Amino acid sequence: MSRADHGPADTTSPTPRTTPTPRTTPRTPTTRTTTPAAPTVRSSPPHLLWTLGLLRSELTVTLRRWRTLALLGVLAAVPVVVGIAVRIETGDSGGAGGSGGGAAGPAFMAQITNNGLFLVFTALAATLPFFLPMAVGVVAGDTVAGEAGSGTLRYLLVAPAGRTRLLLAKYATLAAFCLLATLVVAVSALATGALLFPLGDLTTISGTRISFTDGLLRALLIALVVAASLLGVAALGLFVSTLGTSGTAAMATTVGLLTTVQIVDQIPQLHAIQPYLFSHYWLSFADLMREPVYWDEIQRDLGLQALYVAVFGSAAWARFTTRDITT
């Protein structure tokens, strides 16, 4: 068979197979949105101004309570009653000095008619064994337990201050109340003494004469020592307040402990433990009216109060920071 039988020869060269070019669709530029990273919150302590604001809030709440105002009113009335009583009954009380014990009150009282400034010392000596510590115990007992019972403590703990800082603010408030209560007694006594009795140079327990200005400075120093003597009661009351949720029970417990300590301090058979009771050296402030000043018992008093603050303050912190606040 010839080639012609097969038809015309295909002279066309085979078309080379080309790979189809992929279709390129223009890509729409997409805007890449990046979510900004959340700012890193550093666990730094609250600002000093916020802490001062917390302290101011605690002071405001404490001083606006009717119970606190009533206690301050009673404290202010005590020097007035004593001054009027001495004015009416000007008999001599006897006694010529004391060494930080019970003789301090009568020794000061005997001098009130000669100089009204002595009413300050007499009023502090009369209120320190019971009225002043009772007022501090009532306020301290209600500090934590009262707010826990009313349900406001949980809202305070939501704030970023933390429990330790909140507890310190509460104790600083108690310390401020100790000073305020003492100054209320002193100022009321000074005003009453100036109205009812003469003022001028005064005679110390040691028999030396000092100027009226020097007497005022000593009266201020005595007020500061008395306020510092109440810090142990404040720490004890704060610890009791962290144990429960009833402010009334905490106040009653604190005042009950205070009364018990006062009774124990008067029992001669318990003389071995009496130097360790927070009330044992309270009336040692009378030594500031000596010339020269006797500092031994005053230093023991301040050291003992510091010990009570350290012990019961630590116990209050340990309890408050581990307590489950459910109310």
C-alpha positions in Angstrom: 0.0 0.0 0.0 1.3 3.3 -1.1 1.4 6.5 1.0 -1.3 8.0 -1.2 -3.8 5.5 0.0 -3.6 7.1 3.4 -4.5 10.6 2.3 -2.5 13.6 2.3 0.4 13.7 4.5 0.0 15.8 7.7 2.8 18.2 7.3 1.7 20.3 10.3 4.1 19.9 13.1 2.5 19.0 16.4 1.7 22.0 18.5 3.7 21.9 21.6 1.6 21.4 24.8 1.8 24.5 26.9 0.9 24.6 30.5 -2.0 26.9 31.0 -1.1 30.0 32.8 -2.9 30.2 36.1 -5.4 32.9 36.3 -4.3 35.5 38.6 -7.1 37.4 40.2 -6.0 40.7 41.6 -6.1 40.3 45.4 -8.0 42.9 47.2 -5.8 44.4 49.7 -7.2 43.6 53.2 -6.7 45.9 56.1 -5.2 44.0 58.9 -6.8 45.0 62.1 -4.7 44.4 65.1 -6.4 44.4 68.5 -4.4 46.5 70.8 -2.9 44.5 73.6 -4.5 45.0 77.0 -2.3 47.2 79.2 -0.3 45.4 81.7 -1.5 46.1 85.2 1.4 46.1 87.6 0.6 45.0 91.1 1.9 48.1 92.8 0.7 49.4 96.2 -2.1 52.0 96.2 -1.0 55.6 95.8 -0.2 57.5 99.0 -3.1 59.9 98.3 -5.5 57.0 98.0 -4.3 55.7 101.4 -4.7 59.0 103.0 -8.2 59.1 101.5 -9.0 55.8 103.1 -7.7 57.1 106.5 -9.8 60.2 106.1 -12.9 58.1 105.3 -12.3 56.0 108.4 -11.9 59.1 110.6 -15.0 60.7 109.1 -17.2 57.6 109.6 -16.0 57.1 113.1 -16.4 60.7 114.2 -19.9 61.0 112.7 -21.4 58.2 114.6 -23.8 59.3 117.4 -22.2 56.8 119.8 -18.8 58.4 119.3 -20.1 61.9 119.8 -22.0 60.8 122.9 -18.8 59.4 124.3 -16.9 62.6 123.6 -19.7 64.5 125.2 -19.5 62.5 128.4 -15.7 62.9 128.5 -16.1 66.7 128.2 -18.6 66.8 131.0 -16.5 65.0 133.5 -14.1 67.9 134.1 -17.0 70.3 134.4 -18.6 68.1 137.1 -15.3 67.8 138.9 -14.7 71.6 138.7 -18.1 72.5 140.0 -17.9 70.0 142.8 -14.5 71.4 143.9 -15.9 74.9 143.6 -18.8 74.1 145.9 -16.8 71.9 148.3 -13.5 73.6 148.7 -12.3 71.3 151.5 -8.8 70.1 151.4 -8.4 66.5 150.1 -5.1 66.0 151.9 -2.2 64.2 150.5 0.9 65.8 149.1 2.0 63.9 146.1 2.2 60.5 144.6 4.5 58.5 142.5 2.2 57.4 139.7 -0.3 55.7 141.9 -3.7 56.6 143.3 -2.3 59.6 145.2 -1.9 61.5 142.0 -5.6 62.5 141.9 -5.9 63.8 145.4 -2.6 65.6 145.2 -3.7 67.5 142.1 -7.2 68.1 143.5 -5.9 69.8 146.5 -4.3 72.4 144.3 -7.2 73.2 142.0 -8.5 76.0 144.2 -5.1 77.7 144.0 -4.6 77.2 140.3 -7.2 76.1 137.7 -4.5 74.4 135.6 -4.5 71.6 138.1 -8.0 70.7 137.0 -6.5 69.4 133.8 -4.3 66.9 135.7 -7.1 66.0 138.1 -9.6 65.4 135.2 -7.1 63.1 133.4 -6.4 61.2 136.6 -10.2 60.8 137.2 -11.0 59.7 133.6 -8.0 57.5 132.8 -8.9 54.5 135.0 -12.4 54.0 133.5 -14.0 56.7 131.2 -11.2 57.1 128.7 -10.3 53.4 128.2 -14.1 52.6 128.1 -14.6 55.1 125.3 -11.6 53.7 123.4 -12.8 50.1 124.0 -16.3 50.8 122.7 -14.9 52.4 119.5 -12.3 49.8 119.0 -14.7 46.9 119.5 -17.0 48.2 116.8 -14.2 48.9 114.3 -14.3 45.6 112.3 -17.1 43.6 113.9 -19.6 46.4 113.5 -19.0 46.7 109.8 -19.0 43.0 109.3 -22.3 42.8 111.0 -23.8 45.6 108.9 -22.5 44.1 105.7 -20.2 47.1 104.7 -17.0 45.3 105.3 -17.2 43.3 102.1 -17.5 46.4 100.1 -14.4 47.9 101.8 -12.4 44.8 100.8 -13.3 45.2 97.1 -11.1 48.3 97.1 -7.5 47.7 96.0 -5.9 48.6 99.3 -5.8 45.1 100.6 -6.7 43.9 104.1 -3.4 44.9 105.7 -3.7 48.5 104.6 -7.3 48.6 105.6 -6.5 47.2 109.1 -3.6 49.8 109.5 -6.0 52.6 108.5 -8.5 51.4 111.2 -5.8 51.3 113.9 -4.5 54.7 112.9 -8.1 55.9 113.3 -8.2 54.4 116.8 -4.9 56.1 117.7 -6.3 59.4 116.5 -9.4 58.8 118.6 -7.2 58.1 121.7 -5.5 61.5 121.2 -8.8 63.3 120.4 -10.5 61.9 123.5 -7.6 62.9 125.7 -7.5 66.4 124.3 -11.3 66.8 124.8 -10.8 66.1 128.5 -7.8 68.4 128.8 -9.4 71.3 126.9 -12.7 71.0 128.8 -10.8 70.9 132.1 -8.6 73.9 131.1 -11.7 76.0 130.1 -13.5 75.0 133.3 -10.5 75.7 135.5 -10.0 79.2 133.9 -13.7 80.1 134.5 -13.9 78.8 138.1 -10.4 79.2 139.5 -7.4 81.6 139.2 -4.6 80.9 136.8 -0.9 81.6 137.2 2.4 80.1 138.3 2.0 76.7 139.8 3.8 74.6 142.3 4.9 71.1 141.3 4.6 68.0 143.4 8.2 68.4 144.3 7.5 71.9 145.8 9.2 74.0 143.1 7.5 76.9 141.3 7.2 76.9 137.5 5.7 79.4 135.2 2.2 79.1 133.8 3.6 78.6 130.3 5.8 75.8 131.5 2.7 74.3 133.2 0.8 74.4 129.9 3.6 72.6 128.2 3.6 70.0 130.8 -0.1 69.6 130.6 0.2 69.0 126.8 3.0 66.5 127.4 0.8 64.7 130.0 -2.1 64.6 127.5 0.2 63.0 124.9 1.5 60.4 127.5 -2.1 59.6 128.5 -3.1 59.2 124.8 -0.2 56.8 124.3 -1.2 54.9 127.4 -4.5 54.0 125.6 -2.9 52.4 122.6 -2.7 49.0 124.2 -6.4 49.0 124.9 -7.0 50.1 121.3 -4.9 47.1 120.0 -6.7 44.7 122.3 -10.1 46.0 121.2 -9.1 45.8 117.5 -8.1 42.1 117.9 -11.4 41.3 119.7 -13.3 43.1 116.9 -11.8 40.7 114.3 -13.1 37.6 116.1 -16.8 38.0 115.3 -19.4 39.9 113.4 -21.3 41.4 116.3 -20.2 44.9 117.2 -22.1 44.9 120.5 -20.5 41.6 121.6 -17.0 42.9 120.7 -17.6 46.2 122.6 -18.9 44.3 125.6 -16.0 41.9 125.6 -13.4 44.7 125.3 -15.0 46.6 128.2 -15.3 43.4 130.2 -11.6 42.6 129.7 -10.7 46.2 130.7 -12.7 45.9 133.9 -11.2 42.5 134.7 -7.7 43.9 134.3 -8.5 46.8 136.5 -9.7 44.5 139.3 -6.7 42.2 139.0 -4.4 45.2 139.2 -5.9 46.1 142.7 -5.5 42.6 144.3 -2.3 42.5 146.4 -2.0 38.7 146.1 -1.5 39.1 142.3 1.4 41.6 142.6 3.7 39.3 140.5 1.7 39.8 137.3 0.5 43.3 137.9 3.6 45.0 136.2 2.6 43.2 133.0 -1.0 44.6 132.9 -1.5 47.4 130.5 -3.2 49.6 133.2 -0.5 49.2 135.9 1.5 52.4 135.0 -1.3 54.5 133.7 -1.1 57.1 136.5 2.6 57.5 136.1 2.0 60.7 134.2 2.0 62.4 137.6 5.8 62.2 137.5 5.8 64.8 134.8 4.8 67.3 137.5 8.0 66.7 139.5 11.1 68.7 139.3 13.2 67.1 138.0 10.9 64.8 136.0 10.9 61.1 136.9 11.0 59.1 133.7 11.3 55.5 134.9 7.7 54.5 135.3 6.7 56.6 132.3 9.1 54.7 130.1 7.8 51.4 131.6 4.3 52.5 130.7 5.2 53.4 127.1 7.2 50.2 126.6 4.4 48.1 127.9 1.9 49.8 125.6 4.3 49.1 122.7 4.4 45.4 123.6 0.6 45.2 123.7 0.4 46.9 120.4 2.9 44.5 118.8 1.3 41.4 120.3 -2.4 42.2 119.8 -1.8 44.1 116.6 -0.1 41.1 115.1 -2.9 38.8 116.3 -5.5 41.1 114.7 -3.5 41.1 111.4 -3.2 37.3 111.4 -6.9 36.9 112.1 -8.1 39.6 109.7 -6.0 38.6 106.7 -7.1 34.9 106.9 -10.7 35.5 107.8 -13.5 34.5 105.4 -15.7 37.5 105.1 -19.1 36.2 104.3 -21.3 39.1 105.5 
